[in-house]
Structures are given as C-alpha cells and as structure tokens.
C-alpha cells in the first residue's frame, strides 16, 4: 500500500523522537535524511534486481551481469549499485559498532556510485564531541527500526512523497533554527505557485543560482509531470518517452544544503547539475568563452537583503551589473541582475524577494541606487509582473515577500501586472499558507493578464500599469500602492525598516564623502579636524 502524506509525517516524527535527547532538533534532519535516502536506494536496488532476475532467468545471472558492469566501471542496468554490506537488511542485522558500520556503508555506496560522492557520505555516524559519541548506537538502532516500518521501493511510494519527506523535516525542524531556516527552505506552496507562473515546457533549461535544498527546481519538474505525465502502474506518475524532461541546474554555497539538493534530485529521478560554490563571486555555469551560461527559465529565492561590498559590483568580470550597483545594505537587485544575465534571449524568471525590493527609494529626493536600478529595469521593459504575498508564510520572517516576474519577451509590452495577494491565505500554525485555490487564483490572473472571463470578486486583486504610470509613482512597484485591500494601510515590517535605515546611512556617508572631495578640491576643508 502506498505511503500517504499523513502516514509519512507520523513516520518521520517517530524517527525524530527516536533520536530526541542526544542532539538538538535542528540536527535531526542531518541524521534522518541520509538514512531515508539510503533506504530508498536499497529498496529500489532490490526492486531492480528482482526485475533483472525475471528478465534474465534468475538472480544469479542478474548479479553476474551487474558484476560485469561494475568491472567495466559503467552501471546501466540499475540506477545505483548498492553493495551487500550497505543494503538495508544488512544494516538492520548489525548488532555492534553500528555508528561505524553506517559510516562505512554510506561511504561504500559513494565509492560505487561517484554521482553520490559528497551527497550520501556527508555524515559521520560515529562522530564524537568532547570524547562522547554525538549519537549512540542505541539511538541509531531505534532510528533504523522506525525507518524500517515502510518500504520505499519504486511501487511503494511516488517520488514526490519522498520529496515531501525532505520538505517535512526541513520545515518541521527549521522552526528551531530562526534566521537560517529560510536560507534553504521555501514554503512548498510558494514553489508550486512559482512553477505555475513559469509553466515549464518539455526540454527547457531551468536554473536556480541559490538553490538551497533544490525545492524550486523540483517544483518545476513536478509541474511538467503534472501537465504532461501519465500513470505508470498504480503508484507512479512519469513523463512518457516522447516528452523531453527539464534540464535542471543549480548552485548552492552551503555544503550540507548542497548535499540535500543532490539527494532531492535523485529521489525524484531527475538528472540535475547541482554545483557547490558562491554564485555571486564564482558563478559555476559558464560557456566555453568564460561568459555566463544562459537558460530558458530561472526560479529562485535568494537570501533577502544580503550584504556585499561595493567591490563585488564594481569589479565584476561577467558584466552582470549593467543597470547599476545596488547598495551594500541589500543585494536584492544584485541577485536580480545576475539572474537576468543568466536568461537567454527569450528567458523568463520568477524570483522571491523582500517587499522593499520593489519600493525602496521611491519618493526620496535625489538619487537612490535601488530605485534607479528599478527604473532602468522598467525602462528596458523587463518587469512583467509583481505579486505581493501574504504575511507570515516564510520561516525566517513574518514579513510578506514579493514574486517578481521578469520576461525578456513580454506578452504585453509596456505594461506591468501587479497582483495584491496579501489576503489570499489560510491560517496555519505556526505559519500561514497558500491553499490550492489561492495558488489557482493568482496563477489564473497572471496567465489571463487580469481576471479570467466570468470571474467574480468582491474587490479587484490586480492592476495593470504602464511604464508612464510607474514613472509618475517614482518607480514604486508595490502592488499595495495600486490595489487596496479593505482600505488597510501597509505597516512597514521591522526588518524592512532596518534595511531602509542602513541604506539611508550608506547614502548619507556617500554624500558626505562627495562633499569632502569637493571641499578638498577647493581647499576649504580643515584637514586637521576633517570638517
């Protein structure tokens, strides 16, 4: 019987309880995820061995063929080769030295399958701290017994259910990680909405330069499967052979999160090129000439208001920041320019950012870096839509975010669609969430370029503005400025107020420096006092 979502969450909660005590809750995923992954690999290998045995007339022949492939260094008959000592039943039988045995097992799997090196073997189950084992053999044994309750083979669970296991652990135990949680986890329904906005087509390339655990890339794949897939057997949904899959690319700076992204892709049977590294300083995807590689689609949720020094923008060898250097207080428009430079001539992208990215600086006297970059994007007719999300969706902040849709070949040149979806949510604990009908409503408005025919609403959720109207509002693209909700006035979130304060201080310092340079040139500044 296929494992449903409620069973899955109960199972994973029991797994977490099995190791509760020796390690902190945010670390649960570090031990549970690799073992869920190993069990999936082991169960799938058993399924494939059974299939090969039926195909070639017996298990002995099937094993002989697999061994011959191993000797040649190419394994094509199975997805991944799992040595006997690393198979789940062998692990369950182990009675002593379990921590070392598990560590040896995952390393053996990585040796046999180079694609899994640095993915499955990131955890030392035998590690110590202050002379004591971090997690004892007894706790590991209890965890293994809980994980043994359900089979995870090809016909036991849909790949997305395994992906949901990853999401559940990340979400559940991200709650204890404060600010760092949002760095690797985007709420599932936000990812689904972004995939619905992009509507990937067969064979497209999709890129996430800050991919975290790979969730946004996976959602694009799942959307393609939803639109073009077919049922296989009773448990799996897959693309028919005539439909080309997406080609998926991502970069992640954190090694542990990078490993999770690679696991997530394997779980979903996706051929994903995920690379480790700092995208802003050392982008991994380049063409043979050293320029940035370009893609059909970009989907991303980079860290909001990240801080980079001006030297990053001023000395960029990839010519990404043609529309201006953002302030050191927020890299939001730096990320957007990197992603724009990574789009091909017909490319589209959907990016989640802090709401301030579409309004900061508007209405100020004089210049403002973010407003000036936003103005340049509007004048280049790149911004297709801005969607204001509800508050309290994200795990690292209660502030709402915005989805900015960029399109190099806009459907409606000269226009920008603004959707105020701030009230499109269901109450949850501890976070709000977008229900399926909310996702559908937002996606319908975007694709219909307004309310679909026959739609009836108590109040409009969208506005369509021209570039001239954006200019009259000093390039403030916040949907709440154009679409009101019950006459409520926006309250500036604390995080946003702090960013604006830092930006104002940065502008003050730059203005003071420019003034000092003029005074120096005129010989009017007292060099002894600096005034």
N, C-alpha and C positions, 0 to 999 in steps of 0.2 A: 504494500500500500504506500502511495506517495506521501511524503512528509509534507504536511501543510504548515502554514506560517505560525499558527498558534502552537503546534507541537514543536516547531523549530525553536521558538523563543523560550518555551518551557525547558527544552533540552539544553539550550545554551546557558540559561540561567542556572540550571542544576550543575552544569560544568563549571561555571564561575564559583558556585558555592563549594564545590569540591576542593578548590584551592584558596578559599577565603581564609584569611589569617596570616599565612606566611608572606603574602605580597599584597601591595596596595591595589585597589580596584582598577585604576587606570592601566596597570600592568597585566591585567587578566588576559587581554587580547594577545599580548606578546607570546603567551604560552598556549592559549587555546587555538588561535588561528593556524599556526603551523601544524598542529596535530589534526585539526579538522581537514586541512589541506592534504596531509599525509594519508589520512583515512580515505579521502576521496580518491587520491591517486591509487591507493592499494585496491580499493573496491573496483575501480574502473579497470585496472590491470587484470584482476580476476575475471571480470566480465569479458574482456578482450581475449584472454587466454581460453576461456570456455568457447567463445565464438571460433577461435582458430582451431581448437581441438575438434569441433564439429566439422569445420571446413576441410581439415587435412587428415581426418580419420583417427584422431586420438591425441591425448595430451602429450605423450612422449614425442610424437612427431612435431607438434606445435612448439614445444620447448626447444627441440633441436633446431628448428628454423630460426627461432628467436636468438639462440646462442650463436648461430652462424652470422646473423646480422650484427650482433654485438662485436664479434671478432673483426668484422669489416669496419666497425665504427659508425655504422648507419643503422638506425632502428626505424623502420617504416611500417611494420605490421601492427605496432601498438603506439599509442600516444607517447607514453613514457614507460621505460623499463624499470620495474621495481625488484630489487634483489630479494631473495627469500628471507634473509635476516631482517629486512626492513618492512616486510608485509605485516599488516595489522595483527593477524593471528599470532605471528611470531612475537610481536611486541606484547600482546596480552599474556603470552605464556611466560614471559620473563619474570623471575621472582626476586632476583638480587641485582644490585647495580643498575637500577632502571634508568637513572638520570644519564649515566654514561652510555648505556645501551641506546637510548633515544637519540642522544647527540651523535653517536656513531651511525645510527640508522639514517638520519636526515643527511648527514654528510655523504653516506654511500649513495643515496638517491641523487644528490647533486653531482657526484662523480660520474654516475652512469648517464646523467641527463644534463649536459652542460647548460642548457637553457634555464635550468633551475638553480644554478650556482648563484649564490648571493641572494636567493629568494627563500628557499626552504631551510637553508642551513644557517640562518642568522642568529639563532638562539642556542645557547649552551645550557642544556637542561641540568647539567651537573655543576653549574657555576656556584661559587661561594662568595660571601661577603663577611668580612671580619672573622674569617675562619669557620663560618657556618654555611651550610647549604642554603641557598635562597629558597628553593622549593624542594621538600624532602621526597624520597622515593614513595613514601606512603601517600602523600598528596598527589603525586603523579599517577600512582596506581589507581587512586579513586577517580581521578580525572579520566583516565583511559577507560575505566569501566563505564562511566557515564557516556562517553563518546561512542562506546560500543553498542549502545542501545539501538542505533539506527544505521541501516546500510545506506551508503552514499554512491551506489553504482549508477550506470547510465540510465537504467529504467526505474531507479528508486526515487530520484529527485530531478526536477528540472534545474538546469544550470543556474537560473535566476534565483531559485530558492537558496542555493549555496551562496550566491552573491548577497542575498538578503541576510544570511548568517553573518557575513562580514559586516554588513551595514548595521545589523542589530548590535554586535559587540562594539563597534566603533561609536555608535550613537549612545548605547546604554552607559558605557564607561567613559565616554567623552565628558559626561556631565560632571565628573570629578576632576577634570583637567583644566577647567577655567579657560583662560585665554587661548591655550594651544589647541583646543578641540577643533575649532573651525579651520585650522590650518590643513587638516586632512579630511574633513568630513563636511560635505554639502548636503543639506537635508534632501532625502530621496525625491520628494515631490518637486523640489525646485529643479533638480536634474531632469526629471521627467518633463517638466514644463519647457526647459531649455531645448531638449531634444524635439519636443513638439513644435517649437518655434523654428528650428533649423530644418526639420523633416529631411534627414539624410537620404540620399538616393544610392542605389547599388553601385559599388566600385569607388565611391568617393573617398577622399583622404580627410581624416579628422584629427585635429591636433589640440592638445591641452598643454600649455607651457608651464603650468603649475598644478600637475595632475593629482597630487595627493594620493589617495588610495585608488584612483582610477575611476571613480564613480560616474563622472560626467561622460567619459568616453564610453563606459559600459552602457549608459542610458541611450546614447546614440545608436549603439549596436542593437539594443533591445527594441528601440523604435523601428529600426529597419526590419527586424524579425517580425515585429507586430504587424507591420504593413505588408510584408512580402512572404512571411513564413508559412509553413504548412505543418500539420501534425505528423509526427513520426511515432508510431506505436501509440501508447496510451499516456506516456509521461513527458515526452519531449516535444518542443517546438523548434523547428530548424528552418533554415533557408533552403529552398530547392537548389539543385545543382546549377540551374540556369541563371540564378541570381548571384551576382558577384558580391561578396561581403565587403564591409567597410575596411579600409586600411587605416589602422589606428596608431597614433604617435603621441608620446607624452614625455615630459621631463619633470623630475622631482628632486628637490635638494636634500631631503632627509632620507638617509639610508634605510631606516626601518619602514618608513612610509612607502618608499620606492619598492621595497620587497612586497608590501601589501598590494600595491598596484599590479605587480607582476603576478602574484597569486590570483588576484581577482580576474585578470585576463585569462589565465589558464583555466580557472574554474568555469569561465563562460566559453571556453573553446575558441578564444579569439587570438589571432596572430597579431600581437601588439608589440610595437617597438617602443619600449619604455626605457629611458636613459636617466642615469643619475648625474646631477650637476646643478649648478647655479645658472638658471636661464638668462637672467638679466646680464650677468657678467660673462658667461661662457655658454651661449646657446648651442645645443648639441646638434641641431639639424641644419645642415648646410649643404649647398650644392657643390659640385666639383671645383667651382671657381672660388669657393670660400664665402659666397653670399648666403643669406638666409634662404633655406628651403621654403617654398610656399605650398599652401594646402587649400583644399576646397572649403573646409569648414574649420572654425576654431570655437571651442567651448571651454570656459574657464571660470574659476572663482579664486583669483589670486588673493593673497593676504591684503586686507584693506588698509590703506594709509601707511603702507610700508615706507621706511625711511632709507633713502640712498643719498650719498653725497653728490654734489653737482659734477664732480669729475666723471661719474659714470655716464652722464648725458653729454658732457662736453667732449669727451674723448672716445666716443663710440665708433668702433671700426666698421660697424654694419649699417651706419647711416639710418638708424631707426627713428631718431627724434627730430624729424624734419619739421614738425609742426610746433616745436618749442620744447624747452627743458622744463619739466614740472618742478614745483618747489621741493626742497629736501624734506618737508614735513609730510608729503604724500606722493607715493609713486603711482597712484591710480592711472593718471594719464601717461605715465611712462609705460606701464603694462599695456595699455590700450594701443600705444604706438608700436610696441614690439609685436603685438598680435596683428595689427594692421599690416606691418611689414612682412608678416608670415602668411598673408592671404594672397592667393593668386588673383588674376585679373577679373574673375567672376566670383570671388570668395565672399563668404558671409560668416559672421561670428555673433555669438551671444555670450555676454560676459556679465557676471555678477559683481557689483561694486557697492561701496558705501554711497548712500544717497547724496552726500555732499559732492560727489564727483560731477553731478550734473547741475549744481547750483553755486558752488563756492566761487566767490569773487564777483558774481554778478551784482550790479548796483554799486560797486565800490568806485570811488573816484580814482582816476589814474589807471595804471596797468595792473593786471593780476595774471600770474602765469597760467593757472588752471582755466580761468575764463578765456584767456587769449588762445589757448590750445583748443578749447571747446569751440570758440568762434571759427578757428581755422578748419576744424572738422565739419562744422555746419556749412561754411562757405564752399568746402570741397564736396558737399552733398554726400557725405559718407554715413551720417546717422539716420537710420531708418525708423527706429522706434526706441522708446524708453518706457519701461514698465516698473511702476512703484509697487513693491511687495509689502505685505503686512508686517507689523512689528512682531518681534519675539519668535521668529522662525529659526534663527541661526543659533548655534551652540556657544559661540564666543561673544555674543552681544544680544541685547534686546532690541537694538536699533533695526529699523527696516533696511532692506537693501534695494537696489535697482538692477534690473537687467537692461543692459544697453545692447541693442542690435545694430550691427554695422553691416552694410551691404555695398560692395563696390559697384553693383549694377542694380540700383534701386528700382522697385516696381513702380513707384510714384515719385519721379524726380521732383525735387524742390519742396517735398512735403516730409513732415516728421509726425509719426503716430505716437501719441502719449496716452498711456493706459494707467489709470489710478486704480490699482487692485488692492489698495490698503485695507479694504473691508472684506476682501474675498478670502476668508479663512475660517477654520473651525477651531474652537478652543481645545487645547490639549494640556496635558501635564507631563513635564514642566513647560513644554513649548507648544505654540500654535502650529497648525499645519494646513497645507492646501489640500482640500478634498478633491476627488476626481472631477466633480462638477465645476469647481473653481478653476482647475487646470484647463478644462474644456472651454470654459467661458473666455479665459484670457487668450488661449490659442485661436479660438474662432474669431475674436475681434481682430487679432493680428493678421490672420490669413485673409479675412474678408475686407480688411482695411476699413474697419468700422463694424457696427453691429450687423450681423447676418440678417438677411431678409426674414421678416417675421418675428425677430427678437423683440421682446417687450421687457423694459426695465423701468423701475421706479425712478431712477436717475441715471444719466449717462455715465459710463465708465471711461470714456475716451474723448480725446480731442485731436484734431488734425491741424497742425500749424504749418505755415510756410516759413521759408528762411527769413523773409522780411519780418514776420511776426516774432521769430526768435531774436532777431536783431533788436526789435523795439523793446524786448524784455531783457536786453543785455545778455543774451545767450544763456539765460536761465532755462533749463530744460526739465525742471522738476514737474512731473505730471500734476502734483497737488496745486501748482500755481495756475493751471489751466482747467483742471477738473476738480471741483469741490466735492466733499463728501459730508453731507448733513451740516454744512456750514461750519465744520470744525476747523479750528486754526492749528496749523502744524506747530508742534513743540520741538525745539532743537534738542536732539539727544546729547547727553553729556560727552560721549566720545567725539561727536561732530563738533561740539563747541571747543573742545581741546585742540582739535586739528586746526580749526579756524584761528584760534589764538596763536598757535605755533606759526601758522602761515603769516598772520599779521606781524608777528615779531620778526620773521625772516624778511618780510618786505620792508619793515622799519629799518632793520640792520643794513639792507642793500641800499636803501635811500640815504641813510646816514653815510655809508661808505662813498657813495657817488658825490654827496655834498662835500665830504672831506677832500676828495680828489680835486674838485673844482676850487675849493678854498686853497689847497696846496698850490695849484697852478697859478692862482692869483697872489700867492704869498700872504694870505690873510689869516691862516690858521696858526695859533700859538702852538708850536711844536713841543714846547715843554710840558704843556698841560693836555695836549690832544684836543683842544677846544677851539 
